[in-house]
């Protein structure tokens, strides 16, 4: 493969990844995918991205544009796809078949499908049909688009992000519980967009009882640009309430959007409540079992807005993939509420180690993204 071809492959794949990002808020539970089709002279014929589950995939949108662009459509062209074209019938036909029928000459794939039952099948179909396939072009960038989908396919559990709004001295509230607002409007807007891209928002019964939150996406605060649907796709809310002590009068049980209560007790779903029964661990909901149950519900990404108890428990159990802290230039004092509850460590090697992967200013606050070091828990 010559230098010009490699350069073109990276150029057009970058365009496809930009397209895939447009589906960031709406494709759940499907992955975010973009596709670009280029003719033999390296001219754009068609492009598209997957918008919503049950609607045409990225390849279909791009092929339709190519058909409108010239009489022989995508015949002899190169298709750039951020994820291996699907090879199975779901709510839509296989995209690998569509590319074969369009008689494309070449398909460039960023990453293979992480589903072990599907991985490589789409590529094999294309190659069997005589189509040249190039893979692993900008694979890391494509994988970053679908960390939740990939984790669920490989482990059966969603990708979990824990969000904390903290002061400079690591507090999330004053001693009296007041916490609105520690961080500024820019940080809160960033939070709204994380909610919007998540399949579910997880919280604890203590947070619900203290704050009566909605945990829905607030469109005016999120300030979306070019949102692809008429209505905002709202995440499901999950409340961990081991003993089912919360009454049904709180906002998130009465706003017309879905909320599940994760509990140890069996409950029938009713008009005012949906339930997930989870096994017990130390008198509380087994968080590993809960994450498996959320994976079974096809939730790719779970966003956690909770108090120090649940946040600390998730960290202790090794269930946090990213810890996102918005740190405000405020000092709340030593009597304030600490950001997480953890055991009383007696040695530094018992602590939870984190790796900083992003550090940037958001308004007047600092956004810090950490990933817990693999295999480190304090159980």
N, C-alpha and C positions, 0 to 999 in steps of 0.2 A: 504493500500500500504506500503510495507516494505521499510526500509532505503536504501537498495541496489537498488531497483527499482527507487526510487526518485533520487538517485545519478546518475544512468545511464540516466535517463530522462534529467537531466540538462546537463550532459556531451554531449549527442548526439544532444540536441537542440542547445548547443553552437556551435557545428560543423555545424549545419544547418544554423545558423545565419552568421557564417563566409562565408559559400557558398553564401548566399543571398547578402552579401556585394560585391561579385564579379560582380553583375549586377548593381552596383551603378550608372554607367554612361550610361547605355544602355537600361533599361527597359521602359522608359517613353513611353506612359502615364500609363503603368501597374505598379503594385507594385513590389518591390524586394522580391523575395521568394527563400528560399532554402529548400531542402528536403534530409533526410538521411533515409535509410532503413536498419534495423538491424535484424538478425535472432534470433531464440529462445535461442541461446547461446551467445547473445550479441556481435556477430561478424558482421562487416560491409558487407552488400550485394550490396548496390548501393547508389549513391548520385548524386545530380544535382542541378542546379539553373536556374531560368528564365533569359534568356539572352536578349531577344528582343520581343516586341509586335508582335503577329502573329506567333511566333515560339512556340515549345512545352514548357509547364510549367515545373517547377522544379520536380513535382511528376512523370511526364512522363520520364524525363531523368533518375531519380533514379530507376523507375520500369524497364526500359530497361536494366540497368546495373544488376539489380537483376536477370532478366531473363537469362542474359548471365552468371551469377555466378553459378546458379544451375538449375537443370531440372524443379523443381516446382516453380521457381522464388521467388516471395515475399509471397507465401502462408504461413500463420501462423506467419508472421514477424510483426515487429513494424515499423511504418513510423513516422518520426519526420518532421513536416512541420511548417515553421515560420508563415504562414498565413492560416486560415481556407481553406481547399480545395474548389475550386469553384464548384458551383452546377448548372451552367447555360451554355448554348451554346453561345459562342462568336465567335472569330476567330478560337478557338480550342474547343474540346469537354470538358465536365465537368471532373475535376480531381477526384471528389468524386466517380464518376462512375468507373474511371480507378482503383482506390484503391479497390472498391468493387469487381470488376471483377478479380483483382489479388488475392483476398481472404486473404488480410492482416488480422491479428487478432486484431490489436490495432493501433490507430492513436493518436499521441501526438501533440497537436496544441499549438503554442505560443499565438496567438491572433485570435479572431474572425474577420470576414470580416467587416470593418467599414461601408460598403454600407448598409443603412437601409433596402433596398429592398432585400438584400442577406443574411445579418447577421444571422447566425445560421442554414441556410438551408443546407449547406454542412455537418455540424455536425449531423443534424437530419437525413440526408440521410444515413450517415455511421451507426448511431445508429440503424436506422430502419432495416438495413441489418445485424444487430447482431454484429457489430464491436465495441469494447470498445473504447471510446474516452476520453482522458484526455486533458483538456484545461488550459490556463493561466500559462504555463511553460515558464518562461523568457519573459513574455508579454511586460514588459517595454523595454527590449532590442530589441525585435522585432518591437515594435511601433516606436522606434527611427529610424529604417531603412526607415520608410514610413510615416514620419510626413506630407509630402505634400499630398500623396494619401489619408491619413486619413482625413486631414482637408477638402480637396475637396469633399470627400464623405459626410461629415457631414455638411458642410456649403455652398458648391458650389463655394468656393473661394480657390485659391492656398495658399501655405505656402510662406510667403514673407521674404526674407533676404536682408537687406540693408548693403552694404559693404562700409566702409570708410577707406582710407589710410590717417592717420593723424600724425601730429607732436606732440611732447610732450606738446606743448601749444595749442593743439586742432585745428590746421589749416590744411586745405587740399591743399593749394597752396600759393605761394607768392602773394603780392599785384598785380603784373603784370600778374597773372594767371599761371605762370610756376609751374608745379607739378611733372614733371618726372625727377628723381624718388625720392619720399619721402621715400618709403619703399625699402627694399632690395630684392634680387632675390628669397630668400626662401619664403617670404610673397607673392610675385607675382606668384610663382608656386602654392601656396595654392589657390590663387584666380582662377587660371586656372582650378583647379580641381572642385571648386565650380561651375564655369561656365559649366563645362562638365557634372555635375550631374543635372543641372537645365534644366527645359523644356524651359524656356524663360529668356532672359536678358532684363531688363527694364532700359531705360534711358530717359533723357529729351532732348528737341530740343536744349537747350543752350549748353549741353555737346557735342552734335553732331557738332554744329556750331563751337565750340571752339577747339575741339580736333580731329574731323574727325576720330573717333575710328572704329574698326571693330567689337569689342565685341565678336569675335569668339574665340574658344579654340585654343590656340597655342600649338601644340603637342610637339614641341621641348622644350618648356618652362615647360609644364605640366609634362613631363617625366613619362608617364604611364608605369606601369609594368603589363604585361599579359593582355592588353586590349582585350576584347573578340570579337571585330569585326575588319574587315579589314580596315574600314574607321572610323574616329572619328565622332560620332553623334554630330552634331552642334546644339546648342540651337537656337530657333527662337529669333529674336530681336524685341523689342517693343519700339517705340519712341513716347513719349507724345509730341504732337505738336498741341495744341488746335486749332490754327488758320491756320494750314497747310501752314506755312510760309517757311519751309525748301524746298530748291530745290532738285532735284533728282541726284545731282552730287556727293554726299558724298559716301564714301566707302561702307557703309552698305546697300546702295540701288543698288550697282553695282557689287557685288562680287559673285552673283549666289546663295546666301543663302537667306532664307526668312526673310524679315523685314516687320512688320506691323507698320503703323502710327496710333496712337490713336488720334482722332480729333473730333471736334464738327460738322464738315461738312460732308455731304454725298459725297463719291467718288466711282466710279466704280473701281474695281481691274483692273490693267493693267500690262503690262510686266515689268514696272519699279516701281510698287507700289501696296502694299496691305494695306487695311485700316480697322480700327475698329471705327465705329461711336459710340460715347458715349454721353450721356446726359450732359448738361451744369450745372455747379455749380459755382456761382460767376465768370462767364465769362471764366471758364477753364473746362477741362475735369473732370467729376465727378469720383474721384478715386475709390470710392466704386463700381460704375457702371463698371469701367474698370476691376476691379478684378473679378466681376461676369462674365464679358465677357470672361476673360482669363480662368476662371473655366469652362465655357461652351465649350471652346476649348480643354478641358481636360489637361490643364497645371497644374501639381501638385506643382512644385516648381518654384518660380520666384526669380531671383537674380538681385538686383538693384545696378547698378553702375551709379550714377547720381550726379549732383551738389547739393549744400545746399538747393536749392529751392524745388526740388522734394523730396529729402530725408526728409526735414523738414515737407513738406505737408503730406507725408505718415505717419510720426510719429504723427502729429497733428490729423490725421483722425483715428488713432488707427489701422492702417493696417499693421504694422510691427510686425512680429512674432519673428524675431531675428535681432539684430543690431550687426554687426561684425566689429570691429575696429582693424586695424593693426597700432600700434603706434610705430613710429620711434623715436630714440633718437636724435631728431633734434628740434631746436627752430626756428620758422619762423618769430616770432615777432608779435606785436599787430596789424600791418597793413595787415597781411596775411588774406586769405579768411577763414572764420569760417566754421566748419564742417557741421552745419545745420542752416537754417534760421527758427527761431521761433518767436512768438510774444514777445513784451516787457512785461515780467511778472512783476507784482507789489507785489506778495506774493509768498513765497516758495511753498505753497500748490497748486499753479497753474502749477508748473513745471511737466515735464514728469519723472516719477520715473522708474528706471531700476533695474533689478536683475542680478548680475553677475553670469553666469553659467559656464564659462570656462575662464581660464587665463593661458597662457603658452607662452614660448619663441619660436619664429620662426625666426631662423637666429639671426640677431641683433635687431629684432623688438619684440614687445609684441602683441600677439593676444588676444583680449578681446571679448567674446561673451556675449551679454546682451539680456534679454527678458523684454520688457516693462511690467510693472505691469498691471494686467487685469483691463480693464475698465478705464484706465487713458489716457485721451486725453486732449488737451487744446482748444477744440472747445467751 
